[in-house]
Amino acid sequence: MSFALPLGVILPVDEIDVRLDPAQHPFERGREEAIAENWRREVAAKPALFDGTVVLLSEFGYDAGKLFGRCHAVRYSTFLHWRKDRVATAAHAFAHPMLVSSDNALVAIRMAAHTVNAGRVYFAAGSFEPEDFPDGMVDAHGNMVREVLEETGLDISGVPRGKRHYALATEKGTVIFRRYFLDGTADEIASCIRDFVAGESEPEIEEPVIIRDARDLPDGLMGHMQPMIEWHFQNGRSD
């Protein structure tokens, strides 16, 4: 197993070669009872949780602008059990579309109370799922489009994007991010998101969160967000 990415460094990514392996993830072997017991506790605390399918890495690395890796489909219950101790036989990567308004603010979201990350602030996103691997290769853009649509009602499929992805590895996982440049102002985008949330019976998010400056950060911000926000405001809209 190898997860050779430097921690805390924003890396430019010109190619993503992460493939889905049909074999069982090594982490799951022999841990079935522990996974089931932990899931019972998780559901008792958050009854709305759904044991869907996500992916977990067994190999991940970076070299000369290329992210490469191998991952396996696992139940969400497996992922939550792994997340408690972050055993070294696995790693997690996820995609973040940074929604940039016409007035150069960032539009993030605050997660709803019934979710695992209740009250936390980050960009609308979700873990990679098997459907994000057409022909066995990850489609980061497709994942970002789906998650933003599900959580905010915004369709970013045709929105202008930054020239490349970037990656930021932390002790809790690696975020693969890219900027999406929307036409509306931050207030206009936030208003659209609020209208969408108001029409949902059980929305995944509580509210949109506008970030206008790296020196004025919201409560509940996830740890990986600050360096990304600082990077955005330092680099303007050029990339």
N, C-alpha and C positions, 0 to 999 in steps of 0.2 A: 504494500500500500504506500502511495506517495502523494503528498499534498504540498508541493514545493512552490508556494507563493509567499513573497515577503509580506509581512504584516504591516498595515498602516500606510502603504504606498499606493497611490493612484497610478495604475498602469494603463497605457494606451493599448487598445485591442483592435487589431485589423482583421482577425480571423478567429472564429469560435468553432472548435472541432471537439465537441462533447457528444458522445454516442451512448445510446441506450443498450445495455447488455441484458438479454432475456433471463440470465441466470439469477438465482436468489442472491440477495445481498449477504455477504459474509456476516454482517452484524446480527442478522435475524436468527442465524443457526444456534439452537440451544437456548434462545431467549424467549420462546413463545409464551411461556407462562408468565414471565415477568412483564412482557409487553401487554398481555391481557389484563393483568392485575393493575398496572399503571393506567391503562385505558379506563378501567372501572372508576378509578379515583378521578381522572380527568373529567369524565362525563358527569360524575356526581357534583363536581364543582361548576361545570359548564354544560348543562343538559343539551344545548343546541349544537354541540360538536358533532361532526359527521366524519365517519371513518372512511374517507375516500382514498384515492391512490395518488401518491406523489412520488418523487424520485430522490434518491440519496446517492451521493458519490462514493465510489470505492477507489478512485484515482483522479487526481486533478493537478494540473501544472501550467506553467507559463514560460514561453520562450520566444524571444524576438517578435513580440507583437501577437503571438498566437496563444490562445487558451485551449488546452486540450484536456480530455478526461473521459472517464467511463462512469456511468451511473446505472442504477437498478430501480425498478418500480417497487415501492413498498407501501404498506398501509400507513395512513396518517398516524395511527396509533404507534406504529414502529418508530416513525420520525419523532413523535413526542417523547417516547421512552429514551431514544438516543440523545435527544436534546438535553436531558437532565444531567448527563455526565459527559457527553460529547466524546465517546470512546473513539480512540484513534483509528479504528478500522473503517471509519466513515467520515464524510464531510458534507457540508450543505452549501449550495450556491443558489442564488435567486436573482431575478432581474428587477431593475427599478427604472421605469420611465420617468425622467425628470420633466414635469410639465412646466414649460417656461411661457409666461404671458407676454403680450406685446409690450408691456411696460417693465419687462425683465424681472418680474417677481417669480417665485416658485410657488406652485400650488400643490400642497401635500394633503393628506387626510388624517383624521383621528379615528381609530378603530372603535367599533360599537362595543357596548358593555358585555354582550353575550359571546364575544370572540376570545380566543386565547390571548391576544395582544390588546385587550381592552384598554382604551384610553391612550394608547401609544400613537405617536405621530411618525409617519414615514410616507413615502410616495406610494400611491395606489399600486399594489403588487400582490403576487401570490407565488407559492412554490411552483417549480416546474412540474408538469404532469406528463404522463406518457403521450398524450395527444400533442404535446409540444415537440415531438420527435418524428416528423414526417420522414420516411425513408431511414429512420434510425438516427438522424442527426438533429441536434437541438435547433429550434427556431426561436431565438430570443425575442425577435420583433413580434411574432405571433403570440407569444405568451404575454407580452406587455399590452398588446392591443386587447386581448381577451380580458385581462384583469382590470384594466382601466374601464372598459365598457361595463363589466359586471359591477364594479364598485361605485362608479361615478356617473355612468350613462354617457360618457364622452367617447366618441369614435375617433381614435387617433391613427387609424389605418393609413390615411392619406396625408397626414400632417408632415411638414418638412422636419427632417431629423438632422442631428449632428452628423459629421462625417464618419465618426467611428464610435464604437463602444469603449468603455473604460471599466476597469475592475479594481475593487478595493477589498483586500482580504483582512479580516479581523479574527479574533480568537473565536467568535461565534459563527463565522461563516463568511462567504465571499459574495459581495454584491456586484453584479454586472449591470452597468447603467449607461444610459444614452439620453441625450436631451431631445425633447420634442417641442417645436416652436409653434404655439397656438396663436391664432389671430386676435382673440379677445384680450381685454385687460384682465388683471387678476380678479378684480371685483366681478366682472362679467362672467368669468369662468366659474368662480365660487358660487355665484347665483344660480347658474345652470346645475351645478352639483347639488345644491340645497334643494332645488325643485325636484330633482331625481330622487334624492333620499326621502323627501316628504311623500312621494308616491309609492315607495316600497313598503311591503308589509313587514319585512324583517331585514332592513338594510344592513350590509356588512360594516358600514362606516357610520360614525356619529355626525361628522361635519367636515367640510373642507377647511384647510389651514393655509393661510397665505404667509409666505416668508419673503419679506422685502429687503432684508439686510442680514448679513452673517453675524452682526452684533446684536440682533434682536430675535432670539430663538424661542420657540414656543415651549411650554411645559409639556412633559411627556415625550420629548424627542428621543427616538431610538439612537443608540450610541454611534452607529455607523453613519448617521445622517450629517453630523456636523462637518466632517472633512469634505463631503460631497458639496454641501452648501457653500462652504468657503471656496472650494474650487470653482464653482459656478460664478460667484461674484468677482473672483479674481481674473476670470478668463473671458468675461463679456459674452457676446453671442457669436463669436468668430468660428467656433468649432461645433 
